[in-house]
Amino acid sequence: MDKVIIAENLSLAYSKDETIINKANFSIDSGSFVFITGASGSGKSTLLKSLYGALKPVEGSLVVGGVELRGVANSKLNFLRKHLGIVFQDYKLVKEWTIEKNIMLPLIINGYEKSIMESQVDSLLKHVRLKHQSGKYPLELSGGEQQRVAMARALAHNPILILADEPTGNLDDYSSQLIWNLLEGANEQLKTTIIVVTHHIPEAMKVEYKHYHIEFGDIHEVV
Ligand SMILES: Nc1ncnc2c1ncn2[C@@H]1O[C@H](COP(=O)(O)OP(=O)(O)OP(=O)(O)O)[C@@H](O)[C@H]1O
């Protein structure tokens, strides 16, 4: 099976004095569903940041979607990011844009036709049960609703890889289930690779998944 991520002796740090991930080795198969757990401060978000190139490795190698991220040029990083869907812990919605336009953002970047953009956004708004809010701005929505917008935006352009940092952190059971259904649907139907950082793996997962745990700077699979 193809590997969408290959990390060899990967070290991540924000400063010379403290290494967050220390010489980790792991790989992730294309089309898999992966949970990453670990104590608060163990380095889960740091690892995700490295996977979309916001934090470059200080040692070792990290290849994502065929692109080596150690010392990668920004032009290559921009190309890679077009194929990623990212759900940030703090959502990072554009507050001056309506919900509809926020979800459209990756489609605009990828140069989709207007009619395709509109039907894709319409379908996603229905999936995250926010059709009635489409003309509102992010700050007019609750935290949980903003989180659902962030998820819709990450899925909009059918990316090869979704990286989600605690995507159900602020949600009630009903909204959490919507999010898991969307992620499982993308994984099953489109073979999208999904990587989710979470404190709680949902009990009722319908798809097969792998579980990696971060501890003492190392990443190991939990079997
Ligand atoms: N921008 C930064 N600059 C310096 N240190 C940072 C930065 N971001 C995170 N850290 C440090 O890196 C370590 C890992 O942080 P990270 O956010 O990856 O943890 P986490 O496992 O995602 O935690 P949580 O579950 O609380 O979100 C922490 O010690 C944190 O203080």
py3Dmol code that shows the C-alpha trace and the ligand (Angstrom):
import py3Dmol

protein = """\
ATOM      1  CA  MET A   1       0.000   0.000   0.000  1.00  0.00           C
ATOM      2  CA  ASP A   2       1.182   3.556  -0.765  1.00  0.00           C
ATOM      3  CA  LYS A   3       2.387   5.613   2.145  1.00  0.00           C
ATOM      4  CA  VAL A   4       1.024   9.128   2.385  1.00  0.00           C
ATOM      5  CA  ILE A   5       3.366   9.974   5.268  1.00  0.00           C
ATOM      6  CA  ILE A   6       6.823   8.620   6.023  1.00  0.00           C
ATOM      7  CA  ALA A   7       8.760   9.903   9.033  1.00  0.00           C
ATOM      8  CA  GLU A   8      12.305   8.727   9.670  1.00  0.00           C
ATOM      9  CA  ASN A   9      14.249   9.839  12.742  1.00  0.00           C
ATOM     10  CA  LEU A  10      11.937  12.832  12.831  1.00  0.00           C
ATOM     11  CA  SER A  11      12.737  15.478  15.437  1.00  0.00           C
ATOM     12  CA  LEU A  12      10.593  18.559  16.035  1.00  0.00           C
ATOM     13  CA  ALA A  13      11.472  21.514  18.238  1.00  0.00           C
ATOM     14  CA  TYR A  14      10.585  25.157  18.743  1.00  0.00           C
ATOM     15  CA  SER A  15      13.994  25.941  20.265  1.00  0.00           C
ATOM     16  CA  LYS A  16      17.416  24.339  20.705  1.00  0.00           C
ATOM     17  CA  ASP A  17      16.747  23.702  24.407  1.00  0.00           C
ATOM     18  CA  GLU A  18      13.623  21.536  24.096  1.00  0.00           C
ATOM     19  CA  THR A  19      12.867  18.744  21.635  1.00  0.00           C
ATOM     20  CA  ILE A  20       9.150  17.945  21.433  1.00  0.00           C
ATOM     21  CA  ILE A  21       9.364  14.904  19.109  1.00  0.00           C
ATOM     22  CA  ASN A  22      12.637  13.029  19.273  1.00  0.00           C
ATOM     23  CA  LYS A  23      13.817  10.785  16.417  1.00  0.00           C
ATOM     24  CA  ALA A  24      10.391   9.278  15.740  1.00  0.00           C
ATOM     25  CA  ASN A  25       9.805   6.672  13.030  1.00  0.00           C
ATOM     26  CA  PHE A  26       6.366   5.959  11.628  1.00  0.00           C
ATOM     27  CA  SER A  27       4.479   5.761   8.369  1.00  0.00           C
ATOM     28  CA  ILE A  28       0.828   6.145   7.422  1.00  0.00           C
ATOM     29  CA  ASP A  29      -0.843   4.213   4.629  1.00  0.00           C
ATOM     30  CA  SER A  30      -2.803   6.082   2.022  1.00  0.00           C
ATOM     31  CA  GLY A  31      -6.537   5.779   2.721  1.00  0.00           C
ATOM     32  CA  SER A  32      -6.197   4.978   6.416  1.00  0.00           C
ATOM     33  CA  PHE A  33      -8.026   6.530   9.358  1.00  0.00           C
ATOM     34  CA  VAL A  34      -5.647   7.423  12.172  1.00  0.00           C
ATOM     35  CA  PHE A  35      -6.159   8.752  15.680  1.00  0.00           C
ATOM     36  CA  ILE A  36      -3.340  10.455  17.544  1.00  0.00           C
ATOM     37  CA  THR A  37      -3.627  10.652  21.303  1.00  0.00           C
ATOM     38  CA  GLY A  38      -1.283  11.784  24.076  1.00  0.00           C
ATOM     39  CA  ALA A  39      -1.303  13.789  27.261  1.00  0.00           C
ATOM     40  CA  SER A  40      -1.765  17.538  27.116  1.00  0.00           C
ATOM     41  CA  GLY A  41       1.545  19.075  25.998  1.00  0.00           C
ATOM     42  CA  SER A  42       2.901  15.783  24.597  1.00  0.00           C
ATOM     43  CA  GLY A  43       3.232  17.212  21.079  1.00  0.00           C
ATOM     44  CA  LYS A  44       0.064  16.229  19.175  1.00  0.00           C
ATOM     45  CA  SER A  45      -0.597  19.676  17.658  1.00  0.00           C
ATOM     46  CA  THR A  46       3.138  20.074  17.059  1.00  0.00           C
ATOM     47  CA  LEU A  47       3.141  16.881  15.010  1.00  0.00           C
ATOM     48  CA  LEU A  48       0.113  18.047  12.992  1.00  0.00           C
ATOM     49  CA  LYS A  49       1.820  21.403  12.351  1.00  0.00           C
ATOM     50  CA  SER A  50       4.809  19.561  10.936  1.00  0.00           C
ATOM     51  CA  LEU A  51       2.531  17.519   8.640  1.00  0.00           C
ATOM     52  CA  TYR A  52       1.236  20.657   6.916  1.00  0.00           C
ATOM     53  CA  GLY A  53       4.650  22.287   6.900  1.00  0.00           C
ATOM     54  CA  ALA A  54       4.077  24.984   9.535  1.00  0.00           C
ATOM     55  CA  LEU A  55       6.948  23.551  11.583  1.00  0.00           C
ATOM     56  CA  LYS A  56       9.884  22.110   9.690  1.00  0.00           C
ATOM     57  CA  PRO A  57      11.809  19.104  11.035  1.00  0.00           C
ATOM     58  CA  VAL A  58      15.063  19.949  12.802  1.00  0.00           C
ATOM     59  CA  GLU A  59      16.368  16.448  12.168  1.00  0.00           C
ATOM     60  CA  GLY A  60      15.479  13.409  10.103  1.00  0.00           C
ATOM     61  CA  SER A  61      13.049  13.219   7.244  1.00  0.00           C
ATOM     62  CA  LEU A  62       9.312  13.822   6.858  1.00  0.00           C
ATOM     63  CA  VAL A  63       7.687  13.060   3.529  1.00  0.00           C
ATOM     64  CA  VAL A  64       4.008  14.024   3.078  1.00  0.00           C
ATOM     65  CA  GLY A  65       2.257  13.296  -0.211  1.00  0.00           C
ATOM     66  CA  GLY A  66       5.637  12.683  -1.812  1.00  0.00           C
ATOM     67  CA  VAL A  67       7.067  16.038  -0.665  1.00  0.00           C
ATOM     68  CA  GLU A  68      10.081  16.110   1.697  1.00  0.00           C
ATOM     69  CA  LEU A  69       9.217  18.786   4.267  1.00  0.00           C
ATOM     70  CA  ARG A  70      12.650  19.218   5.799  1.00  0.00           C
ATOM     71  CA  GLY A  71      13.888  22.464   4.293  1.00  0.00           C
ATOM     72  CA  VAL A  72      11.032  22.528   1.750  1.00  0.00           C
ATOM     73  CA  ALA A  73      10.640  25.627  -0.442  1.00  0.00           C
ATOM     74  CA  ASN A  74       7.445  27.651   0.107  1.00  0.00           C
ATOM     75  CA  SER A  75       6.331  27.158  -3.512  1.00  0.00           C
ATOM     76  CA  LYS A  76       6.318  23.374  -3.059  1.00  0.00           C
ATOM     77  CA  LEU A  77       4.556  23.733   0.293  1.00  0.00           C
ATOM     78  CA  ASN A  78       1.781  25.811  -1.296  1.00  0.00           C
ATOM     79  CA  PHE A  79       1.303  23.084  -3.903  1.00  0.00           C
ATOM     80  CA  LEU A  80       1.055  20.396  -1.201  1.00  0.00           C
ATOM     81  CA  ARG A  81      -1.388  22.437   0.887  1.00  0.00           C
ATOM     82  CA  LYS A  82      -3.820  22.614  -2.014  1.00  0.00           C
ATOM     83  CA  HIS A  83      -4.309  18.876  -1.529  1.00  0.00           C
ATOM     84  CA  LEU A  84      -4.733  19.018   2.247  1.00  0.00           C
ATOM     85  CA  GLY A  85      -7.789  19.742   4.370  1.00  0.00           C
ATOM     86  CA  ILE A  86      -6.892  21.178   7.754  1.00  0.00           C
ATOM     87  CA  VAL A  87      -9.157  21.638  10.770  1.00  0.00           C
ATOM     88  CA  PHE A  88      -7.353  23.914  13.213  1.00  0.00           C
ATOM     89  CA  GLN A  89      -7.988  23.868  16.961  1.00  0.00           C
ATOM     90  CA  ASP A  90      -8.998  27.549  16.757  1.00  0.00           C
ATOM     91  CA  TYR A  91     -10.838  27.052  13.396  1.00  0.00           C
ATOM     92  CA  LYS A  92      -9.034  29.940  11.583  1.00  0.00           C
ATOM     93  CA  LEU A  93     -12.153  31.082   9.728  1.00  0.00           C
ATOM     94  CA  VAL A  94     -11.987  34.365   7.786  1.00  0.00           C
ATOM     95  CA  LYS A  95     -14.147  36.602   9.986  1.00  0.00           C
ATOM     96  CA  GLU A  96     -14.922  39.107   7.213  1.00  0.00           C
ATOM     97  CA  TRP A  97     -16.373  36.354   5.004  1.00  0.00           C
ATOM     98  CA  THR A  98     -19.749  34.642   5.205  1.00  0.00           C
ATOM     99  CA  ILE A  99     -19.958  31.004   6.203  1.00  0.00           C
ATOM    100  CA  GLU A 100     -20.672  30.111   2.596  1.00  0.00           C
ATOM    101  CA  LYS A 101     -17.555  31.903   1.320  1.00  0.00           C
ATOM    102  CA  ASN A 102     -15.398  30.395   4.081  1.00  0.00           C
ATOM    103  CA  ILE A 103     -16.362  26.889   2.952  1.00  0.00           C
ATOM    104  CA  MET A 104     -15.707  27.918  -0.643  1.00  0.00           C
ATOM    105  CA  LEU A 105     -12.126  29.047   0.082  1.00  0.00           C
ATOM    106  CA  PRO A 106     -10.276  25.835  -0.919  1.00  0.00           C
ATOM    107  CA  LEU A 107     -12.425  25.607  -4.051  1.00  0.00           C
ATOM    108  CA  ILE A 108     -11.489  29.182  -5.003  1.00  0.00           C
ATOM    109  CA  ILE A 109      -7.788  28.397  -4.399  1.00  0.00           C
ATOM    110  CA  ASN A 110      -8.053  25.276  -6.546  1.00  0.00           C
ATOM    111  CA  GLY A 111      -9.798  27.150  -9.378  1.00  0.00           C
ATOM    112  CA  TYR A 112     -13.125  25.286  -9.411  1.00  0.00           C
ATOM    113  CA  GLU A 113     -15.962  26.438 -11.689  1.00  0.00           C
ATOM    114  CA  LYS A 114     -18.600  28.637 -10.022  1.00  0.00           C
ATOM    115  CA  SER A 115     -21.483  26.179 -10.475  1.00  0.00           C
ATOM    116  CA  ILE A 116     -19.442  23.284  -9.012  1.00  0.00           C
ATOM    117  CA  MET A 117     -18.376  25.468  -6.080  1.00  0.00           C
ATOM    118  CA  GLU A 118     -21.977  26.427  -5.344  1.00  0.00           C
ATOM    119  CA  SER A 119     -23.334  22.884  -5.428  1.00  0.00           C
ATOM    120  CA  GLN A 120     -20.438  21.510  -3.334  1.00  0.00           C
ATOM    121  CA  VAL A 121     -20.889  24.233  -0.693  1.00  0.00           C
ATOM    122  CA  ASP A 122     -24.658  23.708  -0.674  1.00  0.00           C
ATOM    123  CA  SER A 123     -24.214  19.976  -0.083  1.00  0.00           C
ATOM    124  CA  LEU A 124     -21.670  20.527   2.725  1.00  0.00           C
ATOM    125  CA  LEU A 125     -23.846  23.158   4.423  1.00  0.00           C
ATOM    126  CA  LYS A 126     -26.643  20.581   4.514  1.00  0.00           C
ATOM    127  CA  HIS A 127     -24.316  17.884   5.851  1.00  0.00           C
ATOM    128  CA  VAL A 128     -23.173  20.067   8.750  1.00  0.00           C
ATOM    129  CA  ARG A 129     -26.763  21.305   9.273  1.00  0.00           C
ATOM    130  CA  LEU A 130     -25.882  24.968   8.710  1.00  0.00           C
ATOM    131  CA  LYS A 131     -27.776  25.763   5.525  1.00  0.00           C
ATOM    132  CA  HIS A 132     -29.942  28.280   7.398  1.00  0.00           C
ATOM    133  CA  GLN A 133     -26.816  30.134   8.608  1.00  0.00           C
ATOM    134  CA  SER A 134     -24.982  30.350   5.275  1.00  0.00           C
ATOM    135  CA  GLY A 135     -25.125  34.154   4.983  1.00  0.00           C
ATOM    136  CA  LYS A 136     -23.878  34.784   8.515  1.00  0.00           C
ATOM    137  CA  TYR A 137     -20.322  35.649   9.537  1.00  0.00           C
ATOM    138  CA  PRO A 138     -18.197  33.389  11.776  1.00  0.00           C
ATOM    139  CA  LEU A 139     -18.474  35.613  14.848  1.00  0.00           C
ATOM    140  CA  GLU A 140     -22.292  35.413  14.605  1.00  0.00           C
ATOM    141  CA  LEU A 141     -22.083  31.627  15.139  1.00  0.00           C
ATOM    142  CA  SER A 142     -21.514  29.575  18.276  1.00  0.00           C
ATOM    143  CA  GLY A 143     -18.136  27.894  18.812  1.00  0.00           C
ATOM    144  CA  GLY A 144     -19.588  24.523  17.872  1.00  0.00           C
ATOM    145  CA  GLU A 145     -21.142  25.909  14.698  1.00  0.00           C
ATOM    146  CA  GLN A 146     -17.823  27.500  13.722  1.00  0.00           C
ATOM    147  CA  GLN A 147     -16.167  24.140  14.263  1.00  0.00           C
ATOM    148  CA  ARG A 148     -18.647  22.529  11.859  1.00  0.00           C
ATOM    149  CA  VAL A 149     -17.878  25.249   9.271  1.00  0.00           C
ATOM    150  CA  ALA A 150     -14.159  24.508   9.677  1.00  0.00           C
ATOM    151  CA  MET A 151     -14.845  20.822   9.015  1.00  0.00           C
ATOM    152  CA  ALA A 152     -16.950  21.593   5.931  1.00  0.00           C
ATOM    153  CA  ARG A 153     -14.160  23.824   4.591  1.00  0.00           C
ATOM    154  CA  ALA A 154     -11.559  21.088   5.126  1.00  0.00           C
ATOM    155  CA  LEU A 155     -13.637  18.617   3.120  1.00  0.00           C
ATOM    156  CA  ALA A 156     -14.741  20.964   0.328  1.00  0.00           C
ATOM    157  CA  HIS A 157     -12.073  20.172  -2.294  1.00  0.00           C
ATOM    158  CA  ASN A 158     -11.934  16.396  -1.626  1.00  0.00           C
ATOM    159  CA  PRO A 159      -8.342  16.578  -0.311  1.00  0.00           C
ATOM    160  CA  ILE A 160      -6.042  13.535  -0.272  1.00  0.00           C
ATOM    161  CA  LEU A 161      -5.328  14.056   3.422  1.00  0.00           C
ATOM    162  CA  ILE A 162      -7.340  15.631   6.229  1.00  0.00           C
ATOM    163  CA  LEU A 163      -5.536  16.791   9.364  1.00  0.00           C
ATOM    164  CA  ALA A 164      -7.925  17.599  12.179  1.00  0.00           C
ATOM    165  CA  ASP A 165      -6.920  18.943  15.582  1.00  0.00           C
ATOM    166  CA  GLU A 166      -9.602  17.981  18.115  1.00  0.00           C
ATOM    167  CA  PRO A 167     -12.434  18.438  15.590  1.00  0.00           C
ATOM    168  CA  THR A 168     -15.161  17.610  18.100  1.00  0.00           C
ATOM    169  CA  GLY A 169     -13.589  19.426  21.050  1.00  0.00           C
ATOM    170  CA  ASN A 170     -16.434  21.939  21.472  1.00  0.00           C
ATOM    171  CA  LEU A 171     -19.325  19.889  20.200  1.00  0.00           C
ATOM    172  CA  ASP A 172     -22.288  18.162  21.811  1.00  0.00           C
ATOM    173  CA  ASP A 173     -22.988  14.495  21.046  1.00  0.00           C
ATOM    174  CA  TYR A 174     -25.280  15.282  18.093  1.00  0.00           C
ATOM    175  CA  SER A 175     -22.778  17.600  16.350  1.00  0.00           C
ATOM    176  CA  SER A 176     -19.853  15.287  17.159  1.00  0.00           C
ATOM    177  CA  GLN A 177     -21.679  12.466  15.418  1.00  0.00           C
ATOM    178  CA  LEU A 178     -22.184  14.680  12.333  1.00  0.00           C
ATOM    179  CA  ILE A 179     -18.440  15.272  12.202  1.00  0.00           C
ATOM    180  CA  TRP A 180     -17.528  11.588  12.628  1.00  0.00           C
ATOM    181  CA  ASN A 181     -20.045  10.641   9.931  1.00  0.00           C
ATOM    182  CA  LEU A 182     -18.485  13.155   7.527  1.00  0.00           C
ATOM    183  CA  LEU A 183     -14.944  11.965   8.228  1.00  0.00           C
ATOM    184  CA  GLU A 184     -15.886   8.303   8.003  1.00  0.00           C
ATOM    185  CA  GLY A 185     -17.817   8.976   4.779  1.00  0.00           C
ATOM    186  CA  ALA A 186     -14.812  10.718   3.167  1.00  0.00           C
ATOM    187  CA  ASN A 187     -12.558   7.865   4.268  1.00  0.00           C
ATOM    188  CA  GLU A 188     -14.868   5.116   3.039  1.00  0.00           C
ATOM    189  CA  GLN A 189     -16.178   6.647  -0.174  1.00  0.00           C
ATOM    190  CA  LEU A 190     -13.306   8.846  -1.361  1.00  0.00           C
ATOM    191  CA  LYS A 191     -10.428   6.914   0.310  1.00  0.00           C
ATOM    192  CA  THR A 192      -9.291  10.169   1.927  1.00  0.00           C
ATOM    193  CA  THR A 193      -6.587   9.645   4.531  1.00  0.00           C
ATOM    194  CA  ILE A 194      -7.785  11.073   7.843  1.00  0.00           C
ATOM    195  CA  ILE A 195      -5.566  11.995  10.782  1.00  0.00           C
ATOM    196  CA  VAL A 196      -7.354  13.164  13.893  1.00  0.00           C
ATOM    197  CA  VAL A 197      -5.784  14.441  17.091  1.00  0.00           C
ATOM    198  CA  THR A 198      -8.130  13.749  19.953  1.00  0.00           C
ATOM    199  CA  HIS A 199      -8.352  13.096  23.667  1.00  0.00           C
ATOM    200  CA  HIS A 200     -11.219  10.629  23.128  1.00  0.00           C
ATOM    201  CA  ILE A 201     -11.542   8.075  20.358  1.00  0.00           C
ATOM    202  CA  PRO A 202     -15.286   7.675  19.691  1.00  0.00           C
ATOM    203  CA  GLU A 203     -16.685   4.321  20.760  1.00  0.00           C
ATOM    204  CA  ALA A 204     -18.877   3.712  17.733  1.00  0.00           C
ATOM    205  CA  MET A 205     -16.380   3.936  14.866  1.00  0.00           C
ATOM    206  CA  LYS A 206     -17.710   2.271  11.722  1.00  0.00           C
ATOM    207  CA  VAL A 207     -14.426   2.259   9.786  1.00  0.00           C
ATOM    208  CA  GLU A 208     -11.210   0.470  10.712  1.00  0.00           C
ATOM    209  CA  TYR A 209      -8.669   2.776  12.271  1.00  0.00           C
ATOM    210  CA  LYS A 210      -5.141   2.931  13.632  1.00  0.00           C
ATOM    211  CA  HIS A 211      -4.181   4.527  16.893  1.00  0.00           C
ATOM    212  CA  TYR A 212      -0.864   6.253  17.549  1.00  0.00           C
ATOM    213  CA  HIS A 213       0.123   7.594  20.948  1.00  0.00           C
ATOM    214  CA  ILE A 214       2.697  10.286  21.693  1.00  0.00           C
ATOM    215  CA  GLU A 215       4.682   9.919  24.881  1.00  0.00           C
ATOM    216  CA  PHE A 216       8.118  11.166  25.976  1.00  0.00           C
ATOM    217  CA  GLY A 217       8.809  12.566  22.503  1.00  0.00           C
ATOM    218  CA  ASP A 218       8.116   9.252  20.772  1.00  0.00           C
ATOM    219  CA  ILE A 219       5.196   8.169  18.577  1.00  0.00           C
ATOM    220  CA  HIS A 220       4.144   4.538  18.785  1.00  0.00           C
ATOM    221  CA  GLU A 221       1.241   2.548  17.440  1.00  0.00           C
ATOM    222  CA  VAL A 222      -1.229   1.217  20.004  1.00  0.00           C
ATOM    223  CA  VAL A 223      -2.364  -2.258  18.992  1.00  0.00           C
TER     224      VAL A 223
END
"""
ligand_1 = """\
31
LIG
N 4.683 28.049 19.264
C 5.310 27.421 20.257
N 6.488 27.877 20.723
C 7.159 27.227 21.716
N 6.718 26.096 22.319
C 5.543 25.609 21.907
C 4.772 26.226 20.859
N 3.653 25.506 20.662
C 3.707 24.473 21.535
N 4.830 24.533 22.276
C 5.252 23.568 23.312
O 5.341 22.283 22.711
C 4.843 21.285 23.602
C 3.794 20.463 22.899
O 2.681 21.312 22.602
P 1.457 20.817 21.736
O 0.567 21.988 21.531
O 1.963 20.109 20.545
O 0.790 19.759 22.733
P -0.549 18.930 22.598
O -0.203 17.508 22.829
O -1.234 19.263 21.321
O -1.384 19.482 23.849
P -2.962 19.717 24.086
O -3.591 18.351 24.214
O -2.978 20.447 25.391
O -3.506 20.534 22.937
C 4.329 22.005 24.841
O 5.312 21.899 25.845
C 4.180 23.443 24.390
O 4.455 24.339 25.430
"""
view = py3Dmol.view(width=600, height=400)
view.addModel(protein, "pdb")
view.setStyle({"model": 0}, {"cartoon": {"style": "trace"}})
view.addModel(ligand_1, "xyz")
view.setStyle({"model": 1}, {"stick": {}})
view.zoomTo()
view.show()
